[in-house]
Amino acid sequence: MSAQDNEPQIFETPVLIVGAGPVGLALAGDLGWRGIACTIVEQSDGAIYQPRQDLVGIRTMEFCRRWGIVSDVEASPYPRDYPQDNIYIAGNLAKGWEIGRYENPPMGDERPPPQSPQKRERSPQNMFDPILKKFATSFDSVDLRYHHRFRSLRRTAEGVIAEIEDCGQQTTFHIAAKYLVGCDGAGSAVRTALEIPMEGNPALTYTTNVIFRRAGFEELHDKRPGYRFIFLTATGTWATIVAINGSDQWRMSIVQSSDRPREISDDEVHAAIRKAVGIEFDYEILSIVPWTRRELVAKRFRDGNFFLAGDAAHCMSPTGGFGMNTGVGDAVDLSWKFAAMLDGWGGGGLLASYETERRPVAVRNVTEASGNLARMLSPEDNSAFLEDTAEGAAVRKEVGRRFSETMKREWQTLGIHLGYCYDRSPICAHEGGASPAQDPATYIQSTHPGSRAPHVWLSDGTSTLDLFGSGFVLLRLGAGAPDAQPLAAAARCCKMPLEIVTIEDPAVLEAYERCLVLVRPDGHVAWRGDVVPPEPATLMDLVRGVNSEGDLTA
């Protein structure tokens, strides 16, 4: 046998994705949808024993609409008639007091807000990941490999080479790729290999999640059912119980008071369940997982042809449900830019815009999630809080009023999910002036460059959002919209995909604010105006990443 025969095999792929959680699967699916081949490796078998996510946010659902999988999400096993209220409990469920409730309709009854054709959905990770897997693997160009572990990387003139271990065969081989994306979670091996530090607070709280099974849990107490119960004592919140599948599985999160991680015993777990419910009852423990809430953002999201996305790039408290949804936004931002580069029309500065666009969103969402956590814990000292006295009732009424008011910020987050704006992006034609106001609860649609393009229902029952995705779209709005052929010609010259859509509906013109609006493949506004710019080619170069300021080597 020759020395060459001992060399590990080398496979080639345009994009290598490390990690097949929801973010990695979303990236692979969006690449496949765009006709771009990729390989995705995952060291586990893909089974989810502790769902880390259960809210599919409204922007993620808009992407699911683009991908044609909304019906799959709506058909996931979480019952669509299960109440989604958030309930605040003084003491325990059986013998304590309900001091507040934020009411949410069941998924089957909730309707989209005026700003979107979609709404949020409840689909925990053990239900949502299989939907994304089915979508991603529906494309022959997507190669998904479980039981494959990323081991190391090195740069090449053409891109990257990664060493991959086939855990089942106990062999190693190499994958050569143009681009590599670490979607491998908070402990990212890709980020570690790149020596990219995280910035922020590495330990907000130490928490233990307990998944237990109990059918008929609602019959153990006299409180109306809901999605989440938050338990308060005289000194603040100490635990939550969530209807993880809307049937017989429940997740209890126990916030530990110590300032260092500590594995709690089985006896302590059972004691905590009894403390929260207030009575003895039969149940089955399915899993116990200690974890740490973090407030961290990677110092860099890109290093040459290596990229970070999802929890590998940003770790946040789950308070608010922003983590996975922020990661899916990362994936869509990266996907169309990879496609542009691989199809030959993206400029040298296009990939540099990923960090400029997504890192500020991550910082905002991480910070907001930590604020939600602080509001939920609400440390106080109310000695009469659990007393069955007139004084205790008065204290509970006042604490419940304050807690209910402060918790609204976590439940009302349309501005977080839809209102982010790439106002510093080098590939958006900015106009100067103030960017759209950023408010967590409210969202006013805008075509300010960098903003998500507005949703307006069209006469055929589709949304303006249904026009966007595969390439750039230039909207000509109103009866007096100027001829856009100079822009179309400029796009053809650089082989940039551009579709011109003419709409005379006054409602669309009102929402889009200008006669001409150029929308990127990810659905964000790149440019707007009432007249064709004097140098259309310059505009096309800007939005595809060819400009003197950001022209970095891809």
N, C-alpha and C positions, 0 to 999 in steps of 0.2 A: 504494500500500500504506500502510495507516495505521500509526501508531506502535505500536498495540496488536498488529498482526500480527507485529511484530518481537519481542514478548515471548516468552520461552521458555514452552513448555507446562508446565502444572502437573498432575501426577497425584496422586491421593490414596490413602493406605493407612493402616490403623490402626497398623501397626508396620513400620518400615524397619530392615532389618538390613544392615550394611555388612560384607562379608566372607563368602565361602561356603566356608570351611574346615570342618572337622568341627564346631566349636562353632556357627558360623552356621547350618549345615545342620541340626544337632540342634535349635536354637532354632526354625527355620522349620518343621521337621517336627513338633515338639511343639505349636506354635501351630496348625498345620493339623489335627493330631489333636484339638485342643480346639475346632475350628471357628472359629478366629480368622484373619482374612486378614492377610497380610504380603507385603512385597516385599523380596527379598534381592538385593543388587548385589555383583558381584565383578569386579575389574578384569582378571583373567586369564581364560583359557579353561577353567580348572578342572583342567587336566592336572597330575599330580604327578610330578616328575622326581627329587626327593629326598624320600622319605617322612620326615616329622619325627616320626612316631608309629608304633608297631607293636603296642603293647599296648592292648587294649580291656579295661579293668579290670572287676572284678566288679560294682561299682555301675552302671557304664555298661551292662553286660550286663543288669542288672535293668531298666534303662530300655528297652533293646532288647526285652526280654521284654514289657514293657507295650505297646510299639509294634508287636509282632508281627513283628519282623525277626530274631529269634535264628537261625532257619534260614538266612537270607541270610548272616549272619556266619559260621556254621559251614560254609557252602558256599563261602566265599571261597577264592581259589586257593591260599592257603598250605596245604601238605600237612599233614594232621592226624596223620600218622605220623612227622613229622620230630622228632628229639630236641630237647628244650628245655633241655639242661644248660648251665650256665655253667662254663667251664673256665679255669683259671689256668695260664699258660705262662711258664716261665723260659726266656728266649732266644727260639727260634723254633719253628714247628710241626714242621718236618722233622727237625731235629737237636737240639732243646731238650728240656726236661723238663716233664711235667705235674705241677704241685705242689699241685693241689687241684681239686676239682670239686663243684659244687652240682647235684645231680641233680633234674631236673624231668621228669615224664612228657610224652610227646607230647600235643597238644591232644585227640586222639581217645581217649586213655586216661585223662586227668585227670578227676576227679569233683568236683562241687561240695562245698564244706565244709558242715558241719551248719547254718551260719548263713544259707545262701542257697540258692535253687533254681537259681542259675547259677554259673558259674565264669569266670575270666578267659579271654580268647581272643587268639590271635595273628592280627591282621589289620592289616597296615601301611596307612598312610594312602592309598596308591594303590589299595588294595582296599576300605578302609572308607569313604572319601569317596563312591565311587559307590553304596554301599549306602544311606548317609544321603541322598544326592541322590535316589535312586529313591523312598525313603520320603517325603521332603519334597514332591517334585513329584507324588506320587500324589494330593495334595489340590488341587482346583481353586483353592482360596483362596490357594495359595502361588505367587507370581510370582517366578521365578528368572531373573536377567538377568546373563549373563556379558559380558565386555568392557564393563562399565560402571564408571566410576571416581567415587568420592565426591570432591567438590572443596571444598565449604564448607557451613556450616550457619548458621541463625539461628533464634532463638526467636520464637514467635508466641503470641498469647493462647490458641490452641487446641492448641499443641504445638510442632512444629518444621517448618522447611522446609529441605530439603537440595538443593544444586545437584549434579546428576549429569551426568557426561560420557559420552555414547555413543561409545566409542572407535572403533567400526567406522564409524559415520556421521559422526564428528567434529562432533557437535552436542552442545548442552547442554540440559537441561530441569530442572524442579524437581519434587520429590516432597514433598508435604505429609503429615505423619504425626503421630499423637498421641505416639508414642514412637520413639526412634532408639537402636539398640544398635550400638556399635562392637565387632565381632568380627574386626577386621582386623589382628590379629597384633601382634608386638612393636614394630613401627614405626608403630603405629596413627595414621592420619591423623585419625580422630575424636578420639582422646585429645589429639593435638597441637592440633587446633582448639579444644578445650575448655580448653587450657592446664592440664591436670592433670599434675603431676609424678609421676615414679616414685621410689620410695625403696628403697635397698639398694645392692648392689654391681653395677655395670654390666658388669663383666668378671671372671668367675671364671677362665676360661681362654680362649685362642684355639685353635680346633680346625678342622681341615680334614676334611670328609667326602668319601670317594672311593667311588663306586659302580662296581664292576667286575663283568664277566660272566665266569664260568668254570664250565662244566659239569664234574662230577666232581672238584670241589675237594677233597672228602673223601679222594680217592685219592692226594693229594700228600703225605700225612703218615700217621703211624701212630697218631694220637690218635683215640679214639672221637668220632664226630660230636657236635655240640652247637649250640645257638643262638648263643652268644657266646663268643669266645675273648678273654681279657684278657692282654696281654703285659707282662711285667715284666722290667726290667733290674736291675742292682745298685743303682740309685737310685730304683726305683719303677715305676709304670705309665706307659707312653708311648703305647699304642695299643690299640684293640680291633678285632676283625673279627666282624661279625654276619651270620647267615644271613637276609638281608633278605626273600627270598621262599621260602626252604626248598628251592631248586632250583639255579639257576645265577647268581643275583645276590647280591653280597656288599657290605656297607658297611664300609669301614675308616675309623675315626675316629682321626686323628693329632693328639695333644695337643702343641701347640707350646710350647717352653720359653721363648720370648721374652715380655716383659711388654708388648708392643704388637702389634697385628695385622700380619701379614705374609703376603702371598700366596706360597705355596711353588710352586716351578717344577715342570714336568712331570718333569724328571729326579729331583727330590726325591721326588715321589709314587712313581715307579717304584722308587726306592731303598728307600723305606719298605715297599712291598709285598714286595720281595725280603728285606728285613731280617726282616719278620714271618713269612714263609713259610719262608725258609731255603734255597730253591732257585730256579733259573730255571724259569719256566713261561709258557705262553701265556695271555693274558687280554685282555679288551677293556675299556677305560675308558669308562664311560657318562656320568659326570658328576663334576665336582669343585666342591665348594662350601665356601668358608671361612665360619665362623660363630663367634659368641661365646656362651659359656655365661654366663648372667646370674642374678642373685639380686635380682629387683625386684618390687615390688608397688605399684600405683597408690595415690596418697594418698587418692583418692576413687574409688568405683565408680559414683557417680551424681552428676549435676549437673542438677537439675530433671527434665526429661523425657528426658535423655540418659543412657545407661548404657554401661558397659564390661564385657566378658565375655571369657573365655579369655585368650590371650596379650596382648591389649590391656590387660588388668587385672593380669596376673601373668606374669612370665617366670622360668622355673626350669630348672635343669640337667635333662636327660632321665634322669639316674640315678634309677631308681625307676619311671619311666613314669607320673608323676603329672600332667603338663602338660595334655594333651588331656582326660583324665578329670576333672580339676578344672574345666576349662572346660565340659564337658557338665553337671556339677553346677550351674554358674552358669546355664546355659541353662534347665534344668528349674525352678530356683528363680524365674527371671524369668517364664517362660512362664505359669505358673498365676496369677501376680499380675497380669500384663497382662490375662489373660482375666477375672479378677475385676473389674478396673477397667472394662474395655470392656463387660462384661455388666451392670455397674451395681451389683454388691453389694460391691465392695471399698471399704474406708475410706481416708481421707486418709493414714493412716500406713502403709498396706500396702507401698507401693513403697520407703519409707524403710528397711524391714526388709531389703531386698536387701543393702545394704552391710553392715549389722550382722551378717547371717548369713554371707555369703560371704567377706568380707575376712579374718576370722580363720582360716578354712579355708585361704585362699590363703597367708597368712603361715606357717601351720603346714607346709603342703606344700612351699612354696619353701624353707623352712629345712631340712626333712628331706631334700630333694633335694640341697641343698648339702652336708649332712653325708654323704650317700651318695657324692658326688663326692670329698670329702676322704678318705673311707675307701678308695675305689678307687685314688686316686693314691698313697696310703700312702708318702710320701717316706721313704726309708731310705738307708743307706750300707753295703751288704754287699759288700765287695770280692771275696769268694770265691764270690759267688752263681752266676756262670756258669762256674766252673771245674769241669772233669771230674775232680775229686779227692774224696777222702774228706771233706776239710773243706768243699768245695763242696756235696757231698750233704747234709752235716749242716746247713749254712746253708739250703739249699733246703727241707729238711724242716721246719725251725723257721719260716721265713718262710711257707711254705705253710700250716702249722698256724694261725699268727696271721692270715694273710690270709683263709683260709677262714672262720675264726670271725668276723672283723669284717665280712665281706661278707654274712653271713646277714641282717643288718639290712635290706639292700637287697632281698633276695629274699623276705623274710617280712613282708608289708605289709598284711595283712588289716585291721588296725586303722586304717591310713591311709585305705583305700578305703571302709570301712563305719562306722568308729567316730567320725566327726565329729558334734558335737552343737551345736545352735544355742542354747547355754545363756545367751546374752545377748539373745536375740531378743525384741523388744517384742510379738510376736504369738504367743508361747507362754506358757501359764499356768504359771509356774514355782512350785515348791513350797518353795524354800529348800533348804539343805543342799548337800552336795557333788555336783557333776556326775559322770557316769560317768568312770572313769579313762581317760586317753588313753594308749594304748600302741601303737606302730607295728606290732608283730607280732601282738598278740592282740586279739580283739574279743569282748566279752561283750554279748549282746543285752540291751536295756533299753527300757522305755517312759518313762524320765525325759523330761519334756517337752523337745522339741528334738531328740531322738534319732531315728534311723531306726527305724520300726516293725519289730518282729521278724518273721522268717520262721518259719512253722510249717507243715508239710505238713497239709492237710486230708483228710478221709476220701474225697473225690472225686478225689484226686490233684492238686489245685491247691494253690497256696501262699496264705498270708494276704496276701502281697504282691500277688497278682492281684486283690485287692479294692479296691486303691487306685489313684488316678490322675485320674479325671475330675472328682471333687468331693470334699467332705469325707465321711468315713465314720465313723460312731459304732458302735463294737463293743460289744455287750452280751454279756458272757461269763459262763458258768456258769448253773446252774439258778436261782440266786437273784438274778440281775441285776435291778436296779430298772427300773421303767417309764421309758422315755426320751422319752415323748411331749412333756413340757415343753421338752426341748431341740429336738425336731423342730419344735415350734410356733414357738419363737424363731427358728430358721433360716428357716422359711417367711415370717415377718414381714419379714425383711430380704432375702428372695429369695436366700439363700445355699444353694447345692446341698448337700444332706445326705442320705445314705443310712444307714439303720439296719440293721445286720447282727447277728443273734443267733446265737451259737455256744456250744454247751454242752460242747464237747470240753475235758476237764480240762487237756490239754497246752497248749492255747491260753491258757487262764486262767493257767496257771503261767508261761508266757513273758511274758504281758502284764501280770501283777502286780496288776491292778485289774479290777473288774467292768465299768467303763465307760472306754473309751479313745477319744478323738477324734483321728483321723488326717487330716492335711492332704492336698491333692491331690498334693503331691510325695512323699508317703509318710513324712513326719516327724510325730511325735506333737505335737499341739497342747495336749492336756489329758488328764488321767486322774483318776479318782476312784472311790470305791465307792458314792457317793450323788450324786443330781442336785444341782447347786449351787442355793442359794436364789434366785439371780437368773440364770436361763439366758440372758436377753437380754444381760446384761453380759458373760458368757463369749463369746457369739457376736460381740459387738462387738469384744472383745479380739482374737480369732483372725482376724478379717477386717480388722483395722487401724483400727478406730474406737475410739480411746481418747484421753484428755486429754493423756497424755504424748507420744504419737507422732503426733498428728493434724496432719501436715504437708500442705500443699497438694500434690495429685498433679500 
